[in-house]
Amino acid sequence: MQFGIFYEHQIPRPWADGDEHRLFKDALDQVELADRLGIDFAWEVEHHFLEEYSHSSAPEVFLAACSQRTKRIRLGHGITLMPPGYNHPARVAERIATLDLVSDGRVEWGTGESSSRLELEGYGVDYLEKRDAWEEAVREAARMMTMNPYPGYRGRFFSMPHRNVMPKPLQKPHPPLWVACSNRDTIKLAARLGMGALTFAFVDPQEAKYWVDEYYETFKRECTPIGRAVNPNIAMVVGFMCHENPETAVARGLEGFKFFGYALAHYYITGTHLVGRTNVWDEFKSGPAFPAIPQGGIGSPDQVRATLETFEAVGVDQIVFIQQGGNNRHEHICESLELFAARVLPDFAERHDARVRRKAEALAPYIARALERMPALETAGELPPVESYPVLMQKLGVDMQELMVRTARSR
């Protein structure tokens, strides 16, 4: 099993000048440390307008900075918001490919749609149509990364003429595809589309077994890839803070993890938000106790190892740690990562390669069948040339100089 770290860039109120700057600089230092320690993935969200919960609106910028301070850690979009109201699919294809090039092929392309009214309505994305918009955009962005040229598209949520979308990613046909999952229905959707499942449901290992089994059973029976490759993997997000004294680990990490869950529920399920005024942290601290959630990676090294081994035993491929939550402190996060890397990580790393080989052998026939079901890319054929405006105007018999004079006079 592999491990990742996860960033929302949380910053509870009250905010002082320089707090966001320090938050981002600390996160970069943590990713650089994780890379040196042998952590496998660094995941970064895309969210908009979700005060305190997530100040990560430009993950491609943060991940690009990470790429220049690291050597081996995989850089994951966890996730890119794909409905075209947020991001035009061609811009996603360009940004993912560019990040893949500057990182020497280390990108994981996570995708999602959001369920937050603040985000959806802020960008004019219809709540009832967001799933269809996500699917159309993911499929076409993957085609843009692999076709030379892209023959154009006229769809329900976006249209564009034929263009050669550049650059192309280093990883072929494109970086591994993931989708954010919050329930068992989206787990099965991920499997049907050949995508990795990046899960945010905070389940215990016993329940995780059902998620894993459903994912791989569905993948084997029904997978028709939405992209141009498959990525059969399940990653699960858990809280994290490791210390020799388990009580210290809880004191340092549990409140931040609970705030993560509380703020998520505030924006997605239960909350009423007054933009620029609601203090989510105060509501969290003054309200009723937040319901218990599985602590996952919060505890002593032996406790953390025991919990993670149960996830490994049921077939989870990656555990992603939420270590930057609430007011968790930078120095505690770094100490925790170092202790985990020294005392827990080596056991899992030693077993990982053999497990990957067994899994690849077991899934090989199902992957082959899935790729056979993947729709073929149509050939672009002969496409009409695109003239510059002066050439086009001349072709149409328009005097460009006269047109410019008339346009200037009309202003």
N, C-alpha and C positions, 0 to 999 in steps of 0.2 A: 504494500500500500504506500502511496505517496502523500505528500503533505503540502499545503499551501497556506498563505496568509492573505487576509482579506481586508480591503479598505473601503469604508464609506466616507472617510474624512469627517468624523463626527466632532462637533464642537458645541457643547451645551452652553446656553446663556448663563451668566452675562459675558459679553464679548468685549475685550479690550483691544486697542490698537496693537497690531503685531501678532495677535493670536493665530489668525489664519496662516500667516507667513511661517510661524514656528511649527504649526501643525503639519504643513507640507514638507518643511525641511526635516522634521523628525521622521515622517513617514519615509522619505527618501533614505535617510540613514538606516531605518529598520529594514528596508528592502535590500540595501547593500549588505547589511549584516546577515540577513537570511540567505542571501546568495553565497556568502563565504561559509556559512554553517551547513550548507547542503539541503536547505529547504527547496522544494521542487518548483513551486508556483507562487507568483504574486498576482492576486486578482484585484481589479479596481472597477468600481461601479460607474455607471452614468446615471445621475439623477439631477433634477432641476427643481429649484424653488423649495426644497424640503429642508427648511431651516433647522439647524441643530442636528438633525438626523444625518444629513449628507450634504457636504459642500463640495461634492465631486461632480462638476458639470462638464469637465473637459478631460476625461480619462486618457485620451490619446496623447495629451501633452504630458501628463504625469508619467505614463508608461514610457514615453519616449525619453524622458529624463532618466527613468530607471534603467533603460537600455544602455545608457552610456556610463552607468555606475556599477554594472553587473556583467557577469560573463556567462553564466549557465542557467540561471533561474528562468523558467518560462513566464511570459508576461501575458496575463489573461484579462480580457475585457469581461468583466463579470457584472454588468453586461453592456453591450451596445444597444441603445433603444432604436429599433429598426423601422417602425411605422414611418412613412416618408414625411409626415408632419414634423417629426423630430430631426431626421437626417435623410437627405436624398440618398438612395441606394448607391449612386455613383460616387458620392462623397465618402460613404462608408468603405466602398471597395478601394478607393484611392488611399484613404487613411490607414486601413488595415494593411494594405500592401506596403506602404511606405514604412510603417512601424516594423513590419516583418523584415524589410531590407536593412534598416538601421540597427535592428537587434540580432542580425545574423540568423534569422529564421526561428525566433523563439515565441511567436505570437500564438495565443489561443483565442479564437474568435467566438466569444460568448454573445448571445443575442437575447432580446426580450422585448416586452411591450409596455410594461408598467400597468398598475391599476390605480394610481393616485390621481384624483381629480385635479389637484394643483398642476401636475405635469401634463396630463392629457389635454385639459382645456386650455392650459397655457400655450400649447402648440397646435391647438385645433385638431386633435386626434379624437375621433369618435369612439367612445367607450364600447359601444356595441359592435364596432367593426374592427377594433384594434388587432384581434387575432388574425383576421384575414389580411389586414394590411401588413402585419409582421411577416406572415408566410410569403406573400408576394414579394416583399422587399428582400428577404433572405434568399429566396430562390434566384432572383434576378441579380443581386449583388454577387452571388457565387458564380453565376454565368459571366458577369463582367470581368471577374478575375481570371477566367480561363479562356475566354473567346478573344480572337484577334483578327478582325475587329468584332465588337459587340453589335449585332444587327439592328438594335433598337427594340423598343417595346411600347405597346399601347395597352395599358392595363386599367384596372379599376381605381387604383390609388396613385399611380404616377405613370407618366409617359415620357419617353425621350427618343430622339432620332438616333440613327446609327452613329456610333463613335467608338474609337479605340480607347478604352479606359486604362490609363497608365498611372503609375508603374504596375507591373505584375508582381505578386508576392514571390519571395524566395522559396517558400514551401509550396510544393505542387500536389494537387491542383490549386489548393488554397489552405490556409491554416485550419486546424481542427475546429469543427463547429460544435457549439454548445447552446443550450437554451436554459433559461432560468425556470425552475420548477418549484411550485409551492404546494402541490398536492399530487395524489396518485394519478389523476387524469392527465396532468401535464407530463408526468413521468412516462406514461404510455405514449403520449404524443411524441416525446423526444425519441423513444425507441422506434416508433413507426417511421420517423423521418431520418433515422440514422444519425442523430445528434447526441452528444454527451449531455447528461442531465446534471445541471448545477442546482442542487436542492437547498431550499431555505426553510424547511419545515420544522427543524429542530426536533427530530424524532430520536427515540432511544434505540439502541442496537437491535432490540427484539422487533420493534416495528420496522426498522430499516430493512430487515430481512425480506419482508413482504414487498417493499418498494424495489429492492434489488431483483427479487425473483420475477416480479411483474415486468420490470424493464427488460430483462434478458429473454424472458419467454416471448414478449411482444416483439422484440427485435428479431428473434429467430423466425417467427411466423410471418410478420407483416412488413418488415422494413422495406420501404422504397425511398431512397435518399433524396432529401431536398437539395443538398449540395452536390458536389461532384466527387465525394468520398464519404466514408462513414467514420464515426468516432464513438464506438460502443464503450462508454465509460460513465460511471456514476461518482459524482463528488458531493459530499455532504458537509454542510457548514455547522460548526460547533463553537461554543465559547472556549476561551483559552487563557490560562495563566498558571504557570508551573513554578512551584517553590518547594524546597525541602520540607517546610512546615505547611501542611495542607490548610491549616487555618489562615496562614498568611496568604496563601494562594487565593482563597475565597475572599478574604478582606480586600485584596488588591484587584481582583478580576470579576467577581460575580455581579457587583452593582453595575459596572459598565456593560456587561452582557445583558443584564435585565433591562437597562435603558435602551439598548439596541432593540430588543423585542418590543418594549413599550412604545418607542418612537415609531417603529415600523407599523404597529397596530394603530397608532394615532393618525398617521397619514393614509393608511390603506383601508382601515376597517372602522374604528370607533370614534375618531376625533372630529372636532369642529375647530377649524383653524382661522384665526384672525391674522392676516398676512402682516408680517413685520411687528406684531405685538404679542402673539401667544408665546408664553415661556414654557416650552415642553418640559424642560428639566425641572422647573418648579412644580408643574403638575405631576410629574413622575414622583418627585420626592414627597409631595404633600398628599397624594392620593392614596387609595387603598393599596396594600401590598400587591405587587405584580405576581401573577400566578407562577408557580414553580415551573421551570423548564429544565430539561436535561443539561447538566453542567459540562458534559463532554470532556473537554481538555482542561478543566480547572481542578487543580489538586497537586499532590506530590508527584514526583516522577513515577513511582510505582503505581499510584492510582491512575494517572494519565495513561500509562502503558496498558494497564489492565482494561480500561475502557476502550482504548483504541484497538486492542486485540480483538475485542468482541465485534467491532465494526469490520475489521479485517476478515474475521471468520465468516461473516455473512455475505462477503463479496463486495463490499464498498471499495472502490478503486482509489479514491482520494479523500482525505479529510482536510477541510479548509478551516483555518483558525480565525475567529473574530477576536483579535487581541486589542484592536484599537476601537474601544467602545466607551461612550460616556466620557468620564474624566480619568480613564486609565492613564497612568503616567508613563512617559517615554522610557525612563530608566528601568521601570519595572517590566515593561514589554521586552526590552533588550535582555535583561537578566533572565527572563523566562525563556526566551528563544535559545539563549546560550545553554541553559540547563537542559532544556528539551533535547537539543542537538547532542549534548554530551552523554545524557543518561538514557534517552528513549529512542531517538532516531536510528542509531546503528542497528538495533535488532530488526527493525522493519526494512531498512535498506538492504540488509544481508539477504532477506527473503524475497525481495521485490523482483529481481531479474528472473528467477525461476518461476515465479507466479505469472509474470507476463508471458513467458514462453508457453506455459500450460494453457493460459487463457487464449492465446493466439491460435494454438492448435485446435482447441475446442470450438472456437468461433469461425475458423477458416471456411468451412463449407457454407455457413450461413451468411458470412460476408460476401462470398462469391455470388450467392443467389441474390442478395440485396443489390449488388452492383449490376447484375444482369437485368434487374427490374428498373434501374435508373434510366430515365428518359434520355435518349441520345440527343446530343447538341446538333441542332440544324446547321447546315453550312450557310455562311453568310451570303455566298454567291456574289453576283455583280451588284454593287451598291452604287447609287448615284453619287457623283462628285459633289463636294461642298465648296462653292466658289466664295472668295472673299467678297465683301460688300461692293467694292468698286467694280469687280468683274461681273457680279450679279446685276448691278445697276446698268452697266454697259450692255449686258445681254438683253436687259428689258427696255433698253432705249432711253434710260433716264440720264439726264445731264447732272452729274454729281455736284459740280460747282454751283449750278443754279439751285439745286436742292438745298445745299448748305446755306446759301445766301437767304433763301426763303425761310429756312428753319431759324436762322439767326434773327431775322426781322420779326418773327412771330413770338419771340421770347420777351 
